[in-house]
């Protein structure tokens, strides 16, 4: 290739890049041009839906938002719909822990969680909590581990289903502690908690908001929160780090993403607007009541979290031999 041809190629590439940048900036100036859909890939009422609606309600001060629940396939229908939506910022996907788990669990996903999405922000996080049946005579994590080791394969733990975060979190617990506890999958964490209170299963690791009221009322016993420090809403319950299990820093987090071709100026605009909602007094009070910790990071930090979670849970899935049902 001659010097002149090379120069023309470089100039052409630069011009194309500048044109794309200009188009992205122009799109950001006119954004939004219609209502923004906040897509939730799960049914109404769960933690992901609650967080999405709190943020969407506050975004309404700047522009009209519509919260849409697109259920099916354990989240796949909603994730895929968002991946295939126009990359113009008018469809925002609510992402959370299971979004990253799916990357290692389901080889035939119709989208690539890394390639097909740009992360906008992580908005909240909350630790999981190890809860046990009130009838189980253990007072600490150490007691539970000792009891499990003395009765290999006899204790039962419930999960919200095969491959869910409640399943993988307990498999990680078993790996770290060297315990043998039998898995009983359910359809959601709610039925597990019912059987846990009745003593039909002995343990569950689930997100803190899911079990908080039952813990506070004494209907289940909390032994540990899966974080480096204690939770403000459960100040008497030790953290994983305190009980010598720092590897069990397992957070349930919720964030937002957009299709990967969305212009960067629009991503930045969404990031600023979403993060700004987290400082509003109503939002602060609501998330504190639910036990969520506000995050509000930058797009690059949100992307780093998603990539790290994909790597982490893919390794747990391989080690435990978990297959999608």
C-alpha positions in Angstrom: 0.0 0.0 0.0 1.5 3.4 -1.0 2.0 6.3 1.2 -0.8 8.3 -0.5 -3.3 5.5 -0.2 -2.4 5.0 3.4 -2.9 8.7 4.1 -6.3 8.7 2.4 -7.3 5.6 4.4 -6.3 7.3 7.7 -8.1 10.5 6.8 -11.2 8.6 5.8 -11.2 6.7 9.0 -10.8 9.9 11.1 -13.6 11.6 9.1 -15.9 8.6 9.7 -15.1 8.7 13.4 -15.8 12.4 13.6 -19.0 12.1 11.7 -20.2 9.3 14.0 -19.2 11.4 17.1 -21.1 14.3 15.6 -24.2 12.2 15.0 -24.0 10.8 18.5 -23.8 14.3 20.0 -26.7 15.5 17.8 -28.8 12.5 19.0 -28.0 13.3 22.6 -29.2 16.9 22.1 -32.6 15.7 20.9 -32.9 12.9 23.4 -35.4 11.9 24.5 -37.8 12.4 21.6 -40.4 10.0 22.9 -41.1 8.1 26.2 -38.3 6.1 27.6 -39.1 2.4 28.3 -37.5 0.9 31.4 -37.6 -2.8 30.6 -37.8 -5.2 33.5 -37.3 -8.9 32.5 -39.2 -10.3 35.5 -42.7 -10.1 37.0 -43.8 -7.1 39.0 -43.2 -7.1 42.7 -39.7 -8.5 42.9 -36.6 -6.7 44.0 -35.5 -5.9 40.4 -38.9 -4.5 39.6 -39.1 -2.4 42.7 -35.7 -0.8 42.1 -36.6 -0.1 38.4 -39.8 1.6 39.4 -38.3 3.7 42.0 -35.7 5.1 39.6 -38.1 5.4 36.7 -40.5 7.4 38.9 -37.8 9.9 39.7 -36.7 10.1 36.1 -40.2 11.3 35.2 -39.2 14.7 36.5 -37.0 15.0 33.4 -38.8 12.9 30.8 -41.6 10.5 30.5 -40.8 6.9 31.4 -42.8 3.7 30.9 -41.9 0.6 33.0 -42.6 -2.6 31.1 -42.3 -6.1 32.5 -41.2 -8.5 29.7 -41.2 -11.9 31.4 -40.3 -15.4 30.1 -37.4 -17.8 29.9 -36.1 -16.8 33.3 -35.2 -13.3 32.0 -34.1 -14.2 28.5 -37.2 -12.8 26.8 -36.6 -9.4 28.3 -32.9 -9.4 27.9 -33.2 -10.4 24.2 -35.9 -7.8 23.5 -33.6 -5.1 25.0 -30.6 -6.3 22.9 -32.6 -6.1 19.7 -34.2 -2.7 20.5 -33.1 0.5 18.6 -29.8 1.8 20.1 -31.1 5.2 20.8 -31.5 5.3 24.6 -35.3 5.0 24.5 -35.1 1.4 25.8 -33.2 0.8 29.1 -32.7 -2.7 30.4 -32.8 -3.4 34.1 -29.9 -5.8 34.8 -29.1 -7.7 37.9 -27.1 -10.7 39.2 -28.9 -13.4 37.1 -28.0 -11.5 33.9 -24.4 -12.3 34.5 -25.2 -15.9 35.7 -26.9 -16.6 32.4 -23.8 -16.0 30.5 -22.1 -19.1 32.0 -25.3 -21.2 32.5 -27.0 -21.0 29.1 -24.7 -21.7 26.1 -27.4 -20.9 23.6 -28.3 -17.4 24.7 -29.7 -15.4 21.7 -27.4 -12.4 22.7 -24.0 -11.9 24.2 -24.2 -10.1 27.6 -20.7 -8.6 27.1 -20.8 -7.7 23.4 -24.5 -6.6 22.9 -24.9 -4.2 25.8 -23.3 -1.1 27.2 -23.6 -0.7 30.9 -25.0 2.6 32.0 -24.8 2.4 35.9 -25.1 0.2 38.9 -27.7 1.8 41.1 -28.0 -0.4 44.2 -26.5 -3.4 45.8 -27.4 -5.5 48.9 -25.8 -8.6 50.4 -27.4 -12.0 50.5 -28.1 -13.5 53.9 -27.8 -17.0 55.2 -31.0 -17.9 57.0 -31.9 -21.2 58.7 -35.0 -22.8 60.1 -36.0 -21.6 63.6 -36.1 -25.3 64.6 -32.5 -25.9 63.7 -30.4 -25.8 66.9 -27.5 -23.6 65.7 -26.6 -20.2 66.8 -23.9 -19.2 64.4 -22.3 -19.9 61.0 -19.7 -22.0 62.7 -22.4 -24.1 64.4 -24.1 -24.6 61.1 -20.9 -25.7 59.4 -20.0 -28.1 62.2 -23.6 -29.5 62.1 -23.4 -30.0 58.3 -20.1 -31.7 58.5 -21.3 -34.0 61.2 -24.4 -34.9 59.1 -23.1 -35.0 55.5 -25.9 -35.0 52.9 -28.7 -34.9 55.6 -29.3 -31.1 55.7 -31.4 -29.6 52.9 -31.1 -26.1 51.4 -33.7 -24.6 49.2 -33.2 -22.3 46.2 -35.4 -20.3 43.9 -34.6 -22.8 41.1 -31.7 -24.4 39.3 -29.1 -21.9 38.2 -30.6 -19.0 40.2 -28.5 -16.7 42.4 -29.8 -18.5 45.5 -28.6 -21.8 44.1 -25.1 -20.6 43.1 -24.6 -18.6 46.3 -25.1 -21.8 48.4 -23.0 -23.8 46.0 -20.2 -21.3 46.6 -20.8 -21.6 50.4 -20.5 -25.4 50.2 -17.3 -25.1 48.2 -15.7 -22.6 50.5 -16.7 -24.4 53.7 -16.3 -28.0 52.5 -19.8 -28.9 53.5 -22.3 -31.4 51.9 -25.8 -30.0 52.0 -28.5 -31.3 49.6 -30.1 -28.9 47.1 -33.9 -28.7 46.8 -34.9 -26.4 43.9 -38.2 -24.4 44.2 -40.0 -22.0 41.9 -38.9 -18.8 43.6 -37.5 -17.9 47.0 -41.0 -17.3 48.5 -41.9 -21.0 48.6 -38.5 -21.8 50.1 -39.1 -19.4 52.9 -42.4 -21.0 53.7 -40.8 -24.5 53.9 -37.9 -23.0 55.9 -40.2 -21.6 58.5 -41.9 -25.1 58.7 -38.5 -26.9 59.0 -39.0 -28.9 55.8 -35.7 -27.4 54.5 -33.0 -26.2 56.9 -31.2 -23.3 55.0 -31.4 -20.7 52.3 -29.1 -18.0 51.0 -31.1 -15.2 49.4 -31.0 -11.4 48.9 -31.5 -9.5 52.1 -34.8 -7.7 51.2 -36.4 -11.0 50.4 -36.0 -12.4 53.9 -35.8 -9.2 55.9 -39.3 -9.1 57.4 -39.2 -12.7 58.4 -35.8 -12.2 60.1 -37.0 -9.2 62.0 -40.1 -11.0 63.1 -38.1 -14.0 64.3 -39.7 -16.5 61.9 -36.3 -17.4 60.4 -32.8 -17.1 61.9 -30.1 -15.0 60.1 -26.6 -16.3 60.7 -24.5 -14.2 58.3 -24.7 -11.5 55.6 -22.5 -12.1 52.6 -20.5 -9.0 52.7 -17.3 -7.5 54.1 -19.2 -5.5 56.7 -22.5 -5.7 58.6 -25.7 -4.4 57.1 -27.3 -1.3 58.7 -30.7 -3.0 58.8 -29.3 -6.1 60.5 -26.6 -4.7 62.8 -26.5 -7.8 65.1 -25.8 -10.2 62.2 -22.1 -10.8 61.5 -20.6 -10.4 58.0 -18.9 -13.1 56.0 -15.6 -11.4 56.6 -16.1 -11.4 60.3 -16.8 -15.2 60.4 -13.7 -15.9 58.4 -15.4 -16.4 55.0 -14.4 -13.3 53.0 -14.7 -15.3 49.7 -18.5 -15.2 50.3 -18.9 -11.5 49.4 -22.0 -12.0 47.3 -24.1 -9.0 46.4 -27.4 -8.8 44.7 -27.1 -5.7 42.6 -29.3 -3.9 40.1 -28.2 -1.7 37.3 -29.2 -0.4 33.8 -27.8 -1.0 30.4 -28.6 -0.1 26.7 -27.8 -1.8 23.4 -24.1 -1.6 22.6 -24.5 0.7 19.6 -26.1 3.5 21.6 -24.1 6.7 21.1 -21.8 7.5 24.0 -23.3 11.0 24.6 -26.7 9.3 25.3 -25.1 6.8 27.6 -23.5 9.7 29.5 -26.8 11.5 29.7 -28.6 8.5 31.0 -25.8 7.9 33.5 -26.0 11.5 34.8 -29.8 11.4 35.1 -30.0 7.9 36.7 -27.2 8.7 39.3 -28.9 12.0 40.1 -32.1 10.2 41.2 -30.1 8.3 43.8 -29.4 11.5 45.8 -33.1 12.5 46.0 -34.5 12.3 49.5 -37.4 10.1 48.6 -35.0 7.6 46.8 -32.6 7.7 49.7 -35.3 6.9 52.2 -36.9 4.2 50.1 -33.7 2.3 49.4 -32.7 2.5 53.0 -36.0 1.1 54.1 -35.5 -1.9 51.7 -31.9 -2.4 52.9 -30.3 -1.5 49.6 -27.0 0.4 49.5 -26.9 3.1 46.7 -24.0 2.8 44.3 -24.4 5.2 41.3 -21.1 4.5 39.5 -19.8 5.4 36.1 -20.4 3.3 32.9 -16.9 1.9 32.9 -17.2 0.8 36.6 -20.6 -0.8 35.9 -19.1 -2.7 32.9 -16.2 -3.9 35.1 -18.7 -5.3 37.7 -20.7 -7.1 35.0 -17.6 -8.6 33.4 -16.2 -9.7 36.9 -19.5 -11.3 37.8 -19.7 -13.2 34.5 -16.3 -14.6 35.1 -17.0 -15.4 38.8 -20.3 -17.2 38.3 -19.2 -19.1 35.2 -16.4 -20.6 37.3 -18.9 -21.6 40.1 -21.2 -23.2 37.5 -18.3 -25.2 36.0 -17.0 -26.3 39.3 -20.4 -27.5 40.6 -21.4 -29.0 37.2 -24.6 -27.0 37.1 -26.7 -27.4 33.9 -29.6 -25.2 32.7 -32.9 -27.0 32.9 
